Amino acid sequence: MKTATQLIHSIPVDELTGAISVPIYQTSTFVQESPGINKGFEFSRANNPTRKVLENIICNLEEGYAGFAFASGMAAIDAVLKLLKSGDEILTVDDTYGGIFQMFHHMIERFGIKVNFTDTSNIDNISAAITPRTRFIWLESPTNPTLKISDIKSVSKIARQHDILLVVDNTLCTPLLQQPIPMGADIVIHSASKYLAGHTDVIAGLVVVNTKPLADQLRFNQNISGSILSPFEAWLTIRGIETLYLRLEKQCSNAMAIATWLATHPAVDKVFYPGLDTHKNHHIARKQQKLYGALVSFSLKNDNIKSAIRIVNATRLFKLAESFGGVKSMLDHPATMTHRNIPEDFRKKAGLQDSCIRLSIGIEDAEDLINDLKQALDKLNQPSSGKQITVLQ
Ligand SMILES: *Cc1c(COP(=O)(O)O)cnc(C)c1O
């Protein structure tokens, strides 16, 4: 079966009633016939039939051993980090998601877990940064907003040689564009709040692991820490996944058209999109991704915060908002929004410029989206409206 068919038919019909839409089992507990004799469910923190359907869907799509659904992407990450113990180290990419940066820097360090950041798109940096205490190599590929790509297969070989687990945050690709587990990863993480749910109406996180021992540990963490996804949010996420293929195809082709156009605009300095052959990791993306994704970032020749803010304030179709992956196009100014908590020197070292603007491409018509960006970018050449631009720090 082709992916589009497989995706739709991995969503089961309810065995009990024949309901073609997955039922929402809004219950906290389950009646038992006799102590311990039950239909496989005891208490919804441990297991819930609606959540289980979603966990099985993501497990199948990622070709893993078991899936887990959490109340958010960060809760999923938290449960995975609790596989570690004090003294362990993590090696990760220098352009992590803002929330992960905070978690790595300001939370787990207090529990004696050290994190080393390096540019993992250069494989030599990884071997150089591994220490005897490294337990996880933690990749995001692509990263955002600079859309760095790491070679998952090559990194997994290094990880295996050193008996290190490879964790891949696959939020930007979803399993339809990239499957880290067949490439050698041990744990895959998703913020399902982005493309998987896809309609900017859910906060959810997913994890897939590739072995039974990892599954047993993570099931324990999920149940004991308790940050599970509710039956309704699980249902909304399943509902979103039903149209994932259609949405992503359109979003990726729109993204390619927009990235190509942006590269020709005189006010634009750099365009970051793995689908462009000018992108420094294009060759890796081509090898490991089916399509190039639907985030596009760019910087301005006028590399300053005020110019970027003028643009993000001027678009009409692109809505100014944090997050990405929805059907509606959005844009973000990382330096003052999603990545404002990352110290300026660290941010700049990772290649995130002051004027960088991140676009989350939706399913609208590509030409309309380009025209919207054009009228906003062209405003840079006009005298400013006199309206004060406030830069909040
Ligand atoms: C959004 C995001 C997260 C965090 O997920 P939430 O659902 O917002 O908690 C983690 N990783 C990446 C790459 C993300 O984009």
The ligand as a Gaussian input file, in Angstrom:
#p B3LYP/6-31G(d) Opt

LIG

0 1
 C        6.699000      23.093000      19.717000
 C        7.856000      22.210000      19.809000
 C        8.117000      21.470000      20.965000
 C        7.279000      21.609000      22.209000
 O        5.992000      21.116000      22.014000
 P        4.664000      21.692000      22.735000
 O        3.593000      20.855000      22.150000
 O        4.572000      23.140000      22.402000
 O        4.857000      21.463000      24.193000
 C        9.205000      20.612000      20.950000
 N       10.003000      20.503000      19.874000
 C        9.791000      21.204000      18.765000
 C       10.713000      21.056000      17.601000
 C        8.717000      22.083000      18.685000
 O        8.526000      22.802000      17.578000

